[in-house]
Amino acid sequence: MVSKNPAIIIDDSGKTHVVWEDGTDGVWGSDVEIMYATYTEATGWSNVSIISDGFNGVYWNMRTSAEPDIGIDSLGNVHVVWYDDTNGPWGGGASDYEIMYTKYTEATGWSNITIISDGYGGIYWNDDTSARPSIVVDKIDNIHVVWDDNTNGAWGIDSEIMYANYTEATGWSNVSIISDGYNSIYWNDGSSVDPDITIDSLGNIHVVWYDNTVGVWGGGGDTEIMYASYIEATGWSNITIISDGLNDIYWNDDTSARPSIAIDRNDNIHVVWEDWTYGVWGGGTDTEIMYTSYSEDTGWSFPEVISDGFNNVYWNTGFSLNPSIAVDGLGNVHVVWYDNTVGGWGGGTDVEIMYTSYSENTGWILPKVISDRYSGVNWNDDDSYYPSIAYGNEEMHVVWSDWTDGVWGTDVEIMYSSVSVDLNPTDFELSTNAGNPDSDGVFGLLWTESGGAYNYSAYHYSSYISEINSSVTLIQDGLTIPSLILTGYTNGTYYIVVEAVNEFGSTLSNCISVEVLLPYVPQVLQTPSGSSIPFGNFYLIISIIGIIYLIVHIKRKL
């Protein structure tokens, strides 16, 4: 049967957690359920668990459970949300999906299900479809969930983005509308759908979605990516269009959809989405993946195409859809999506998962296929869809749904791959302004910056340095600028390196040698008071010659 729409996360211990929706029949029935599996280095992949039904052996969930998302708290507890049309006091059926939630702890296992989109205070007011949830857990273990919802209200009859949260002290909150109604003005009268949520180090919440509300940016079929944030002091912000209109230039005139958001360690925001807008990259059915970022210093960046145009070569002529984004421990950006561009891997009807990444040193790299061609063999000959990416253990972990046949059968399965990321500081070059040889023992070191380095340490030794050990001498550590002045060096040859350091490791510069040869300075006679005697060296030489003359003269007389 069909296993699809996976989501992945890695906990602090390095354990991998994956959820997906699955149509496989079992004791839970023939309806679609949410399944869960884990991976550790010690035990490999676990067997699958059904987490949307069967609590205490009672199978009550008889309808579709779909599009799950997953979060992990600081204690390693697992939190999962999805949308579900199972009937209950909350409603149910094809027109009244609800957002359901479950939790796993080591002590108690999986909890029973909670409806979080309806029923607050025992009042069931949400009578239309709630779908496509996204979840995040903050650093104090509060849970935050967003979804799109068609329920009517003061905001209108259009779909809106709704939000709820959970704290240990208060339980689940009532629902808030965050895509409309800022300062009680309801202006958003189009569909707001498919949200994604993340949270920064200060606990501020960031949400993106796509929206067809009409405005100066377009609207209707020209959907745009919208953004809102929450700060404890001020509440929810008004909405910002981030896929169009930077500096009041409205160039994006086609569909922008399915955004994905991530936050790096410096609280910079990164967003990707799929886009139909035409440009040198193509457009229309040749959709591309676009990217923008936000920093406090510069605001939102101009969107750029990252699925095509590497080195200004436009080779990606198929559709690029459904991106997922993550950042690694250094803040480098990693993106996956599915793509039917034709290549050695197939293409056309053989859709593959593509991957690209960005670092300050390299910029965006050329996209590559990660769902096919293992050890030089292109084995994946059917569609690969719906990727999800997460960072952990210095690797990017990716899952997706795959239609390729194998020993697992002819049904759709969840596949997994990983991409190692080198988080050590990048290579850099050391140089010096020392003379050859250096005549005063005072010289400078200068090096290029190493990407990802937190600080630098300088060392010297009497022979070539290939590693840092107890034999080498530390000159100075904790350096944060790429230069250093050295003084007081005496005659000799010194071998010098600089080490770039971060939390993941270190990288050595090239080893340079400096020869110091101080010029000879003749000794100057001094008086008992310490002052020099004028022409002292001249008088000394005359005295010595006189003594020698007297000795010779006396010997002749004898």
C-alpha positions as CSV (number, residue, x, y, z in Angstrom):
1,M,0.0,0.0,0.0
2,V,1.0,3.7,-0.1
3,S,3.4,5.0,2.5
4,K,3.8,8.8,2.0
5,N,4.3,12.3,3.4
6,P,7.1,11.4,5.8
7,A,8.6,13.8,8.4
8,I,11.9,13.3,10.2
9,I,13.7,14.7,13.2
10,I,16.9,13.8,15.1
11,D,17.1,14.1,18.9
12,D,20.0,15.2,21.0
13,S,21.3,11.7,21.4
14,G,21.5,11.2,17.7
15,K,18.4,9.0,17.4
16,T,16.4,9.3,14.2
17,H,12.6,9.6,14.4
18,V,10.3,9.3,11.3
19,V,6.5,9.4,10.9
20,W,4.4,9.0,7.8
21,E,0.9,8.2,6.7
22,D,0.2,4.6,5.6
23,G,-2.6,2.8,3.8
24,T,-1.5,-0.7,4.8
25,D,-4.3,-2.9,6.3
26,G,-4.0,-4.5,9.7
27,V,-5.7,-4.9,13.0
28,W,-6.2,-1.1,13.0
29,G,-8.5,-1.5,9.9
30,S,-8.1,-0.6,6.2
31,D,-8.0,3.1,6.8
32,V,-4.9,5.3,6.5
33,E,-2.9,5.5,9.8
34,I,0.1,7.4,11.1
35,M,3.2,5.1,11.4
36,Y,6.4,5.7,13.3
37,A,9.9,4.2,13.3
38,T,13.3,5.0,14.8
39,Y,17.0,4.4,14.1
40,T,20.0,4.2,16.3
41,E,23.6,3.1,15.4
42,A,23.4,0.4,18.0
43,T,20.1,-1.2,17.0
44,G,19.4,-0.1,13.4
45,W,15.8,0.6,12.3
46,S,13.0,-0.3,14.7
47,N,9.8,-2.1,13.6
48,V,6.9,0.2,12.7
49,S,4.4,1.4,15.3
50,I,0.8,2.6,14.7
51,I,0.4,5.8,16.7
52,S,-2.9,7.2,15.4
53,D,-5.0,4.2,16.6
54,G,-5.1,1.3,19.0
55,F,-4.4,3.0,22.3
56,N,-4.8,0.3,25.0
57,G,-5.7,-2.2,22.3
58,V,-8.9,-0.2,21.3
59,Y,-9.0,0.5,17.5
60,W,-11.5,3.4,17.3
61,N,-9.9,5.6,14.5
62,M,-11.7,4.4,11.4
63,R,-10.9,7.0,8.9
64,T,-8.0,8.8,7.2
65,S,-5.0,10.1,9.3
66,A,-2.7,12.1,7.1
67,E,0.3,14.5,6.7
68,P,2.0,14.1,10.1
69,D,4.7,16.3,11.5
70,I,7.0,15.6,14.4
71,G,8.9,17.4,17.2
72,I,11.2,16.4,20.0
73,D,11.5,18.1,23.4
74,S,14.6,18.5,25.6
75,L,13.8,15.3,27.5
76,G,13.7,13.2,24.3
77,N,9.9,13.0,24.4
78,V,8.3,12.7,20.9
79,H,5.4,14.9,19.8
80,V,3.3,14.2,16.6
81,V,0.4,16.0,14.9
82,W,-1.6,15.1,11.8
83,Y,-5.1,15.8,10.4
84,D,-7.9,13.3,10.7
85,D,-11.5,12.9,9.6
86,T,-12.5,10.3,12.1
87,N,-15.9,11.0,13.6
88,G,-16.4,12.1,17.2
89,P,-17.9,14.9,19.3
90,W,-15.7,17.2,17.3
91,G,-17.4,16.3,14.1
92,G,-15.5,14.4,11.5
93,G,-16.1,13.2,8.0
94,A,-14.6,14.5,4.8
95,S,-15.6,18.1,5.5
96,D,-14.6,18.5,9.1
97,Y,-11.0,17.2,9.5
98,E,-9.4,18.0,12.9
99,I,-5.8,18.3,14.1
100,M,-4.8,15.4,16.3
101,Y,-1.9,15.1,18.7
102,T,-0.1,12.3,20.5
103,K,3.0,12.1,22.6
104,Y,5.6,9.4,23.5
105,T,7.7,9.1,26.7
106,E,10.0,6.3,27.7
107,A,8.0,5.8,30.9
108,T,4.5,5.6,29.5
109,G,4.8,4.9,25.7
110,W,2.4,6.5,23.3
111,S,-0.5,8.6,24.7
112,N,-4.1,8.5,23.6
113,I,-5.0,11.1,21.0
114,T,-6.0,14.7,21.8
115,I,-8.0,17.0,19.4
116,I,-6.2,20.3,19.5
117,S,-8.1,22.2,16.7
118,D,-11.5,22.0,18.4
119,G,-13.3,21.5,21.7
120,Y,-11.5,24.1,23.9
121,G,-13.4,24.4,27.1
122,G,-15.8,21.7,25.9
123,I,-17.1,23.8,23.1
124,Y,-16.9,22.3,19.6
125,W,-17.0,25.3,17.2
126,N,-14.6,24.2,14.5
127,D,-16.9,22.7,11.9
128,D,-14.8,22.6,8.7
129,T,-11.5,21.2,7.5
130,S,-8.4,21.6,9.6
131,A,-5.4,20.3,7.7
132,R,-1.6,20.2,7.0
133,P,-0.3,20.8,10.6
134,S,3.3,21.8,11.5
135,I,4.8,21.5,15.0
136,V,7.8,22.8,16.9
137,V,8.9,22.5,20.5
138,D,10.7,25.4,22.2
139,K,13.7,25.2,24.5
140,I,11.5,25.1,27.6
141,D,9.4,22.3,26.1
142,N,6.3,24.3,25.2
143,I,4.6,22.9,22.0
144,H,3.5,25.1,19.1
145,V,1.3,24.0,16.2
146,V,-0.1,25.7,13.1
147,W,-2.4,24.5,10.4
148,D,-4.7,25.8,7.7
149,D,-8.5,25.8,8.4
150,N,-11.6,26.4,6.4
151,T,-13.9,27.1,9.4
152,N,-15.9,30.4,9.0
153,G,-15.7,33.2,11.5
154,A,-15.1,36.9,11.9
155,W,-12.1,36.4,9.6
156,G,-14.5,35.4,6.7
157,I,-15.3,32.2,4.8
158,D,-11.8,31.8,3.4
159,S,-9.2,29.4,4.9
160,E,-6.9,30.9,7.5
161,I,-3.8,29.8,9.4
162,M,-4.6,28.8,12.9
163,Y,-2.3,28.4,15.9
164,A,-2.4,26.6,19.3
165,N,0.2,25.9,22.0
166,Y,0.7,23.7,25.0
167,T,2.4,24.4,28.3
168,E,2.6,22.1,31.2
169,A,1.0,24.6,33.4
170,T,-2.1,25.5,31.3
171,G,-2.5,22.6,28.8
172,W,-3.7,23.3,25.2
173,S,-4.6,26.9,24.4
174,N,-7.6,28.0,22.4
175,V,-7.1,28.6,18.7
176,S,-5.7,31.9,17.4
177,I,-6.1,33.2,13.8
178,I,-2.6,34.5,12.7
179,S,-3.1,35.1,8.9
180,D,-5.8,37.7,9.4
181,G,-7.3,40.2,11.8
182,Y,-4.2,42.1,12.8
183,N,-5.4,45.0,15.0
184,S,-8.9,43.6,14.4
185,I,-8.8,44.4,10.7
186,Y,-9.8,41.4,8.5
187,W,-8.3,42.1,5.1
188,N,-7.1,38.6,4.1
189,D,-10.0,37.2,2.0
190,G,-8.2,34.6,0.0
191,S,-7.0,31.1,0.9
192,S,-4.1,30.8,3.4
193,V,-2.7,27.2,3.3
194,D,0.2,24.9,4.0
195,P,2.0,26.6,6.9
196,D,5.4,25.8,8.4
197,I,6.6,26.8,11.8
198,T,9.9,27.3,13.6
199,I,11.2,29.0,16.7
200,D,14.4,31.0,17.4
201,S,16.7,31.0,20.4
202,L,14.7,33.7,22.2
203,G,11.5,31.7,21.9
204,N,10.1,33.9,19.1
205,I,7.8,32.0,16.7
206,H,8.1,32.3,12.9
207,V,5.4,31.0,10.5
208,V,5.2,30.9,6.7
209,W,2.4,29.8,4.3
210,Y,1.2,30.5,0.8
211,D,-1.8,32.8,0.1
212,N,-3.9,33.9,-2.8
213,T,-5.3,37.1,-1.2
214,V,-5.3,39.9,-3.8
215,G,-3.0,42.9,-3.2
216,V,-0.3,45.0,-4.9
217,W,1.7,41.8,-5.1
218,G,-1.0,40.1,-7.3
219,G,-3.1,37.4,-5.9
220,G,-5.6,34.8,-7.2
221,G,-3.5,32.4,-9.2
222,D,-0.4,34.5,-8.3
223,T,-0.1,33.1,-4.8
224,E,2.6,34.5,-2.6
225,I,4.6,33.4,0.4
226,M,3.5,35.2,3.6
227,Y,5.2,35.4,6.9
228,A,4.2,36.3,10.5
229,S,6.1,36.2,13.8
230,Y,5.2,36.1,17.5
231,I,7.1,37.9,20.2
232,E,5.9,37.7,23.8
233,A,6.0,41.4,24.3
234,T,4.0,42.4,21.2
235,G,2.0,39.3,20.2
236,W,1.5,38.3,16.5
237,S,2.9,40.6,13.9
238,N,1.2,41.8,10.8
239,I,1.9,39.8,7.6
240,T,4.9,40.3,5.3
241,I,5.0,39.2,1.7
242,I,8.5,37.6,1.3
243,S,8.2,36.1,-2.2
244,D,7.6,39.4,-4.0
245,G,7.7,43.2,-3.6
246,L,11.2,43.7,-2.1
247,N,12.0,47.4,-2.4
248,D,8.5,47.8,-3.9
249,I,9.4,45.8,-7.0
250,Y,6.7,43.3,-7.9
251,W,8.2,40.9,-10.3
252,N,6.8,37.5,-9.1
253,D,3.6,37.1,-11.1
254,D,2.9,33.4,-10.8
255,T,2.3,30.7,-8.2
256,S,4.6,30.6,-5.1
257,A,3.7,27.6,-2.9
258,R,4.6,25.0,-0.3
259,P,7.1,27.0,1.8
260,S,9.5,25.5,4.3
261,I,11.3,27.5,7.1
262,A,14.4,27.1,9.3
263,I,16.3,29.2,11.8
264,D,20.1,29.1,12.2
265,R,22.1,29.5,15.4
266,N,22.3,33.3,14.9
267,D,18.5,33.5,14.5
268,N,18.7,34.2,10.8
269,I,15.6,33.0,9.0
270,H,15.7,30.8,5.9
271,V,12.7,30.1,3.7
272,V,12.3,28.0,0.5
273,W,9.3,27.4,-1.8
274,E,8.3,26.2,-5.2
275,D,7.6,28.8,-7.8
276,W,6.0,29.0,-11.3
277,T,7.2,32.5,-12.2
278,Y,9.0,32.9,-15.5
279,G,12.6,34.0,-15.8
280,V,15.9,33.0,-17.4
281,W,15.5,29.7,-15.4
282,G,12.3,28.8,-17.3
283,G,9.0,29.0,-15.5
284,G,5.5,27.6,-15.9
285,T,5.7,23.8,-15.8
286,D,9.4,24.3,-15.3
287,T,8.9,25.2,-11.7
288,E,12.0,26.1,-9.6
289,I,12.9,26.2,-5.9
290,M,13.3,29.8,-4.6
291,Y,15.0,30.9,-1.5
292,T,15.1,34.0,0.7
293,S,16.6,34.8,4.1
294,Y,16.2,37.4,6.9
295,S,18.7,38.9,9.3
296,E,18.2,41.7,11.7
297,D,20.9,43.7,9.9
298,T,19.7,43.5,6.4
299,G,16.0,42.4,6.5
300,W,14.6,40.1,3.8
301,S,16.9,39.2,0.9
302,F,15.7,39.2,-2.7
303,P,14.4,35.7,-3.7
304,E,16.8,33.6,-5.7
305,V,16.5,30.4,-7.7
306,I,18.5,27.6,-6.2
307,S,17.4,24.6,-8.3
308,D,18.8,25.9,-11.5
309,G,21.4,28.3,-12.9
310,F,24.5,27.1,-11.2
311,N,27.4,29.1,-12.8
312,N,24.7,30.7,-15.0
313,V,24.0,27.4,-16.7
314,Y,20.2,26.6,-16.9
315,W,20.0,22.9,-17.1
316,N,17.0,22.1,-14.9
317,T,14.1,22.0,-17.4
318,G,11.6,19.8,-15.4
319,F,9.4,20.6,-12.4
320,S,11.1,21.2,-9.0
321,L,8.5,20.9,-6.2
322,N,7.8,20.5,-2.5
323,P,11.1,21.7,-0.9
324,S,12.2,21.0,2.6
325,I,14.9,23.0,4.4
326,A,17.2,22.5,7.4
327,V,20.4,24.2,8.8
328,D,23.4,22.4,10.2
329,G,25.4,23.3,13.4
330,L,27.3,26.1,11.6
331,G,24.2,27.6,10.0
332,N,24.9,26.2,6.5
333,V,21.6,25.8,4.6
334,H,20.5,22.4,3.1
335,V,17.5,21.9,0.8
336,V,15.8,18.9,-0.8
337,W,12.9,18.7,-3.3
338,Y,11.5,16.3,-5.9
339,D,12.3,16.9,-9.5
340,N,11.6,15.3,-12.9
341,T,14.4,16.9,-14.9
342,V,16.0,14.4,-17.2
343,G,19.5,13.1,-16.6
344,G,21.6,10.0,-16.1
345,W,19.3,9.1,-13.2
346,G,16.3,9.1,-15.4
347,G,13.8,11.9,-15.2
348,G,10.5,12.6,-16.9
349,T,8.3,9.9,-15.3
350,D,11.1,8.9,-13.0
351,V,11.0,11.7,-10.5
352,E,14.0,11.9,-8.1
353,I,15.0,13.7,-4.9
354,M,17.5,16.6,-5.4
355,Y,19.7,18.3,-2.9
356,T,21.7,21.5,-2.7
357,S,23.4,23.4,0.1
358,Y,24.8,26.8,0.9
359,S,27.7,28.0,2.9
360,E,29.4,31.4,3.2
361,N,32.5,30.0,1.5
362,T,31.0,28.1,-1.4
363,G,27.6,29.8,-2.0
364,W,25.0,27.4,-3.5
365,I,26.4,24.2,-4.8
366,L,25.2,22.4,-8.0
367,P,22.1,20.3,-7.1
368,K,22.6,16.6,-7.1
369,V,20.3,13.6,-7.1
370,I,20.3,11.7,-3.8
371,S,17.5,9.1,-4.4
372,D,19.4,7.2,-7.1
373,R,22.9,6.1,-8.4
374,Y,24.4,4.3,-5.4
375,S,28.0,3.0,-6.1
376,G,27.6,4.1,-9.8
377,V,24.4,2.1,-10.3
378,N,21.1,3.9,-11.3
379,W,18.6,1.6,-9.6
380,N,15.7,3.9,-8.7
381,D,13.5,3.8,-11.8
382,D,10.2,5.1,-10.5
383,D,8.9,8.2,-8.7
384,S,10.4,9.6,-5.5
385,Y,8.2,12.3,-3.8
386,Y,7.6,14.3,-0.7
387,P,11.1,14.7,0.9
388,S,11.8,15.8,4.4
389,I,15.2,16.8,5.7
390,A,16.7,17.1,9.2
391,Y,20.2,17.7,10.7
392,G,21.9,15.6,13.4
393,N,25.2,13.9,14.1
394,E,27.0,16.0,11.5
395,E,24.8,14.5,8.8
396,M,21.7,15.7,6.9
397,H,19.1,13.0,7.1
398,V,16.4,12.7,4.3
399,V,13.3,10.6,3.9
400,W,10.8,10.5,1.0
401,S,8.1,8.3,-0.5
402,D,9.2,6.1,-3.4
403,W,7.3,4.1,-6.0
404,T,10.3,2.0,-7.1
405,D,9.7,-1.8,-7.0
406,G,12.0,-4.1,-5.0
407,V,12.1,-6.9,-2.5
408,W,9.7,-4.7,-0.5
409,G,7.0,-5.2,-3.2
410,T,5.4,-3.0,-5.8
411,D,3.8,-0.6,-3.3
412,V,5.0,2.8,-2.2
413,E,7.5,2.8,0.6
414,I,9.4,5.3,2.8
415,M,13.1,5.6,1.8
416,Y,16.0,7.1,3.7
417,S,19.4,8.5,2.9
418,S,22.0,10.7,4.6
419,V,24.6,13.2,3.4
420,S,27.6,13.8,5.6
421,V,28.5,17.5,6.3
422,D,32.0,18.6,7.2
423,L,31.6,21.1,10.0
424,N,35.3,21.6,10.7
425,P,36.6,25.0,9.9
426,T,37.5,25.4,6.2
427,D,41.0,25.5,4.8
428,F,42.8,28.8,5.0
429,E,46.2,30.3,4.1
430,L,48.9,31.7,6.5
431,S,51.5,34.2,5.4
432,T,54.0,36.6,7.0
433,N,55.8,39.9,6.4
434,A,59.0,38.7,8.0
435,G,62.2,39.4,6.1
436,N,64.3,36.6,4.6
437,P,66.1,36.4,6.9
438,D,64.3,38.7,9.4
439,S,66.7,41.1,10.9
440,D,64.9,42.4,14.1
441,G,62.8,39.4,15.4
442,V,59.6,41.4,15.0
443,F,57.2,40.3,12.3
444,G,53.5,39.9,11.6
445,L,51.3,36.8,10.8
446,L,48.4,37.2,8.5
447,W,45.9,34.5,7.4
448,T,42.7,34.3,5.4
449,E,39.5,33.7,7.3
450,S,38.5,30.1,7.9
451,G,34.8,29.5,7.3
452,G,33.1,28.3,10.5
453,A,36.0,29.1,12.8
454,Y,35.1,30.5,16.2
455,N,38.7,31.5,17.0
456,Y,42.4,30.8,16.2
457,S,45.5,29.6,18.0
458,A,49.1,30.2,16.8
459,Y,52.0,27.8,17.5
460,H,55.7,27.5,16.7
461,Y,58.4,24.8,16.8
462,S,61.9,24.2,15.7
463,S,60.9,21.9,12.8
464,Y,58.0,21.4,10.4
465,I,54.6,21.2,12.2
466,S,52.0,18.7,10.8
467,E,49.9,18.3,13.9
468,I,49.3,20.0,17.3
469,N,50.9,18.0,20.1
470,S,52.7,18.5,23.4
471,S,56.0,19.3,21.5
472,V,54.9,22.5,19.9
473,T,54.8,25.8,21.7
474,L,51.6,27.8,21.9
475,I,52.2,31.5,21.0
476,Q,48.6,32.7,21.6
477,D,45.1,31.3,21.6
478,G,41.6,32.7,21.5
479,L,42.4,35.0,18.6
480,T,39.3,36.3,16.8
481,I,40.9,38.5,14.1
482,P,43.1,36.9,11.4
483,S,46.4,38.6,12.2
484,L,49.1,38.6,15.0
485,I,52.3,40.6,15.6
486,L,55.2,38.6,17.1
487,T,58.2,40.2,18.9
488,G,61.3,39.2,20.7
489,Y,62.5,36.4,18.4
490,T,66.2,35.7,18.5
491,N,68.5,34.0,16.0
492,G,67.1,30.7,14.7
493,T,64.6,29.2,12.3
494,Y,61.0,29.0,13.5
495,Y,58.2,26.9,12.0
496,I,54.7,28.5,12.6
497,V,51.1,27.3,12.0
498,V,47.7,28.7,12.9
499,E,44.9,26.5,14.0
500,A,41.2,27.4,13.3
501,V,38.9,26.0,16.0
502,N,35.1,25.5,16.4
503,E,32.9,23.2,18.5
504,F,33.2,20.4,15.9
505,G,36.9,20.3,15.4
506,S,39.9,22.2,14.0
507,T,41.9,22.9,10.8
508,L,45.6,23.7,10.5
509,S,46.9,26.3,8.1
510,N,49.9,25.8,6.0
511,C,53.2,25.7,7.9
512,I,55.5,28.6,7.3
513,S,59.2,29.0,8.3
514,V,60.8,32.3,9.5
515,E,64.6,32.6,9.8
516,V,65.7,35.3,12.3
517,L,69.3,36.6,11.9
518,L,70.0,39.6,14.1
519,P,73.0,41.8,12.9
520,Y,76.2,41.8,15.0
521,V,76.5,44.8,17.3
522,P,80.1,45.6,18.5
523,Q,80.6,45.9,22.3
524,V,80.9,49.5,23.5
525,L,83.1,50.3,26.6
526,Q,81.4,52.0,29.4
527,T,82.5,54.1,32.4
528,P,81.6,52.8,35.9
529,S,78.6,55.1,35.8
530,G,77.4,53.3,32.8
531,S,78.0,56.0,30.2
532,S,80.0,55.1,27.1
533,I,83.6,56.5,26.6
534,P,83.9,58.6,23.5
535,F,86.2,56.8,21.0
536,G,86.5,54.0,23.5
537,N,87.1,51.3,21.0
538,F,89.8,53.4,19.3
539,Y,91.6,53.9,22.6
540,L,91.4,50.2,23.4
541,I,93.0,49.3,20.1
542,I,95.9,51.8,20.6
543,S,96.5,50.5,24.2
544,I,96.7,46.9,23.0
545,I,99.2,47.9,20.2
546,G,101.3,49.8,22.8
547,I,101.4,46.8,25.2
548,I,102.5,44.5,22.4
549,Y,105.2,47.0,21.3
550,L,106.6,47.2,24.9
551,I,106.7,43.4,25.2
552,V,108.6,43.0,21.9
553,H,111.0,45.9,22.8
554,I,111.9,44.4,26.2
555,K,112.5,41.0,24.7
556,R,114.9,42.5,22.2
557,K,116.8,44.2,25.0
558,L,117.2,40.9,26.8
